[in-house]
Amino acid sequence: MQRLFWIGSPFFSASLSACGWEVRTYNFEDIAVFSWQDVVRMAGWEPDVVVVADKSRPPFVLGMETFPCITVFYSVDSHIHSWHPLYAQGFDVCLVSLRDHMDFFGGKALPAERIWWSPPFARDEDAPVENGEQPWECLFVGTVDDARTPKRARFLAELSRHLPGLQVMRGNYRTLFGKGRVLLNHCEAGDLNFRVFEALGCGGCLVTPLVGHGLTELFVDGEHLVTYAPGDVRDAATKIRFLLGDPELTRYIGDTGRKLVDAGHRAQHRAQTFTDKMCDLWIQDAGALVQRRLAHAAALREKWLRMPYLLLAETMEIPLLRKAYLAAAGGGFGV
């Protein structure tokens, strides 16, 4: 059994044990950076694989180019963090949630065959609410903030003028989704977000913007969900009203979407795909892969990591992080 240490947002880590891994996880909310010595201390053993999972914050694992095991970076918010493709070059493997960004990661030190698309997914807890009433015609659940999500705030404000029955809520989406006949999604930066899979997993009839990143390869428009032109309030309103006028169709779309998610887009499916790919990597001689990275660690750091670390050190207001990034830029972090 291979030992895997997962640090950062949990994502599908809880499903890895069922795939044959011995897993330790560590998530955190404080301001911190971690070295190989920290990883071994927190895991309680030397891992065979370390996964650094995106928390939508600056790099929190440093010196990974010198880790003596297989290393994996899991990028989710590459639409927000432009340093992700550079940081990824210090790893052996990169999981990328946003498919259309995979080319940003390639063409550098990390070859295309070790940049793996890992789309969002629904968790097991994302499930329909049985025998629940649906008092709201159309429901949006999520963050709406003029400063952080200005496009979303404007879109929903205008849409509410076309759809007086639109409910905009914040809170536990799992308890709220069952109360809406139609569920609305909005992608602030054109990303394929987790909310698509969460809504479908909860059995909702989802109306979501037509984005890239594999949406139309994963789902059939009009069968598993309904799409609208991004930012087009009239298109969204027209399609929502059409669905509200056909309750049988909304139930059908919600049901087929949930069945597709159950069949291939839950955490256990992403964990199994990851495991299969890692097994292939082991067959190809993972040990030699690690040794090649170690032999080129200084060059990787100089060419791909030094610049983002120095830029981060300049912009960070927190002394701990400034010191850590400066040390990492010179190869001295954790030494």
N, C-alpha and C positions, 0 to 999 in steps of 0.2 A: 504493500500500500504506500503510495507516494504521499509525502507530507506537503501541505499547501498552507501558506499564511496569507490571509487576505486583509489588507489594511485600507480603510476608507469606507465609502458608502457600501452597504451590504449587497445591494442588487441581488444576483442569483446565488450568492455564496452559501445560503442555507440549504440549497439543493445539491451541493457538490458531494456531500457525504454519501448520498444515495448512489452516486456515480463511482464510488470506490475510493475517494480521497479521505485522508485524515486531515481535517481542517481546523485551523484556529483563525478567528477573526478578531479584528480590533477596529472599532469605530470611535470617533472622538469629536468633541465640539470645541475644545480649548485650542489655543494657538500653540502649535508644536511642529517640530520637524524631527525626522527619524533617520537613523543610520542602520547599517547592518547589525551592529551590536544591539541596538534597540529592538530590532526585529527578532533576533534570537532570544533576547530576554523576554519579550512579550509572548512569543510562541512557546517557549519552554524547550525548544529543540531547534536544530538547524533545518530549515525547510528545504525541500527539493524545488519548490516553486514559490515565488512571491508575486502576488497580484496587488498592484497599486490602483485603487478604484477611485475615479473622479469624485471629488466632493465640491466641485465648482468653487475652489479656493486655490491660492497659489501653491506651487509644488510643496508637498509635505514629506516626501521621501527623497533623500539626496544621497549621492554617491552610489546609486544603483548600477552605474556602469562597472563597478568593481565587485558587485555581489557575486559570490561563488555558486550560484544556482540559476535556474531559469527564471527570468524576470518578465512580467507582463504589465503593461499599462493599459487601463481600461478608460478610454476617452468617451464621455457622453456629451459634454457641453462645448464641443469644438466650435460651435457657432458663437460662443461668447469669449473663449480663451484662445487667442491666436498663437500662444506659445505651445500649445499641445503638440503640434507636429514636430517641433524641435526637441522638446522634452522626450518624446517617444523614441528618439534615436538612441537614447541610452539604455534601451530595453531590448530583449530578445524577440518579444512579440507585442503587438498592439491590437487590442480590440477597439473598434470604432463603431459607435452607435449610429452616426449619421453617414449613410453610405456614400453620398455625393461628396463627402470630404475626404474619402480614402486617398484620393490622388494627392492631397496636401501632405499626407504622411509618407508617401512613396517618393522614389527618385532621390533618396538621400542614403543614409547608412542602412536603413531598415528595408529589406527587399519586399516586394509586393506579396510574396507567398507567406510572409509572416505578419501581414496586416489583414486582420480578419473582421469581416462585418458581423456585428452582433446587435441586431435591432432591439428596440425596446420590447417589453413583454408585460403580461399581466401576472400578478402574484396570485397565489392560491386563495387569498382572502378576498380577491375581486370576484364577487359572485352575485347573482341576482337575489333580490329581496323577495322571498316567497309571499304571495298573497298580499302584497303591499298596494295601497291606494296611490294613484298618480294625480295629485291635485294640480300639478303645474304643467302647462302645455309644453313649454320649452325651458330648459334649465342649463345654465352655465355655472360650473363650480371651479373656482381658481382665484389667483391673485389678480386684482384689477387696481392698478396704481398709476396715476398720471406721470409719476417720475420714472418708475421701473418698467412699466408696460404701457407706454403712451399710445401705441397703435391699438392695443387691445381696448384700452379705456375709450378711445374715440369710436372704435368699431361697435362696441356694445352700447354706447350711448346713442349712436345713430340707429342701430338695429332695434333698440327698444321703442323708438318712435314708429317703426314699421310693425313691430310685434309687441303690443301692449302686455301680452301674457308672458313675456320673457322674464325669468327669474335669474338673478345674478347672486350667487351665494359663495361664501367661504366656509370651510369646515371639512368634516369627514366625508369625502366623496362617496365612500361605500354605503353610508346610510342615506345620503341625499340622492344618489343617482336613480334609485328605484322610484322616486317621487316625480320624475319627469317623463312625459310621454316621448319627447324628443330631447336628446342631449346635444349640446353645442360645444364644439371645441374651437380654440383659436391658437394659432402658432405665431408668437410675437416675431420670431426671426426666421420664419419659413422652415423650421425644424420639424422633423417627425418626432413628436413628443410622446412621453409615456402615457399621457392622458388618452390617446387613441386606444391603446390596448387596455387600459384600466376601464374605460367606458364600455368597450365591447365585452370585456370579461365580466362586467356587471350586468350584461344582457341588454344594454341600452341601444336604442336606435340612434346612431351617431351621425351628426352632420359636422363635417370637418373640412378645413381648407385643402385644396388640391396642391399638396407640396410634393417635392421629390423625395430623395433618400429611400426609394424603394416602396413607397406607399402603394402605388398601383400594381407592383409586382406581388405584394403581400395580400392585397385585398381587391375585390372586384367592386367597382363603384355601382351602386344600385342594388347590390346583392348582399354585401357584408356591412356596408356603410354608404353614406351619401356625401359627395364632395361639393364644395362651392368654390368659385374663383377667389383666391386670396384677397382679402380686403374689400370684396364686392358685397356691400350690404344688401343691395336689391336681389342679387342672386341667392344669397343665403336666406333672405326672407321668403322669397318665392318657393324655394325648396322645402323650407320648414312648414310653410302654410300647406303645401301639397301633401306632405306627410301627415300633418294634423288632420287633414280631410280624409285620410284613408287609414283608419286604425289597424286594419288587417295587415296592410303593407308595413306599417311601423313595427308591428309585432314580428312579422316575418324577418325583416332586416335585423332586428335586435337578436332574434333567435339564431339566424345563420351566422351572424358576426360572432356571437358567443361560441357557437360550435367550432368555428374555425380557430378561434383563440384556444379553446380547450384542446384542439387536435395538434397545435403546433407552435403556440406563442405564449406559453407560460414559462415561469422561472425554470422548471425542470427541463424544458426543451432547450433553453439557452445553456444550462449547465451541462447537458449531455453533448451538445454540439461542441462546446469548449473542451470537454473531456476527450471526445473523439479526435479533435485536432491536436490536442496535446499528446495523445497516444501516438499519432502519426509522427509528431516531432521527436518523440523518444525513439521510435523505430529508425528515424533518420540520423540518430546519434546526437542527442541533446547535449551530452557532455562536451563534444567537440565544438558545438555552437557556443557554449559558455566560455570555453577556452579561447576561441577566436575573439569574442567580445573583450575578455580580460586582456588579451594581447594588444587590443586597439583602444583600451579605455582612455588613455591620455588623448589620443587623436579624436575620439568621439566627443570628449569633453571640450576640447579646444575648438572643434569645428561647429558643433551643434548646441552645446549646453552653456558654454561660457557667456555668449551674448545675452540670452534671456535671463540668466542668473544675474548678470551685472545690471541689466535694466530693472529687474525686480528689486535688486538691492538699492538702486537709486530712488525708486518710487515708494518703497515700504516705509511706513512711519514707525513700525515696531522694531526696536533694536535687536531683539532675538532673531527676527527674520533677516534683517539687513546683514547681521554678522554671519548667519548661516549661508546665505546666498553668496556672499563674498568668499567664504571658505570653500564652498562647493565649486565656484568658478575656477579656483586654483587647485582643486583636487585635495583640499585639506579638511573637508568636513568628515567628522567621525574618525579621523586618524589620531 
